[in-house]
Amino acid sequence: MSILERFVDERFLAHRRQSTAVAGQVAMVLAMSLFLWRHYADHVWSWDLFAVGLAFAAVKLGMMAWRLTHD
């Protein structure tokens, strides 16, 4: 048994996976909210924020589909 196995167990890894998923969703919502805010408030299309939000959504949906087909 290594030293790392004493401190890292399945509960820790599950918590880390769940918190990372929530952080990704929050980042996607924040990027899309900033995109919409800049459009409505400043009348500027901020395509970089749209690309970041779209990338987060695509990765999240892609991983969900992969896990559904490979579990």
Buried (B, 14 or more C-beta within 10 A) or exposed (E): EEEEEEEEEEEEEEEEEEEEEEEBEEBBEBBBEBBBEBBEEEEEEBEEBBEBBBEBBEEBEEEEEEEEEEE
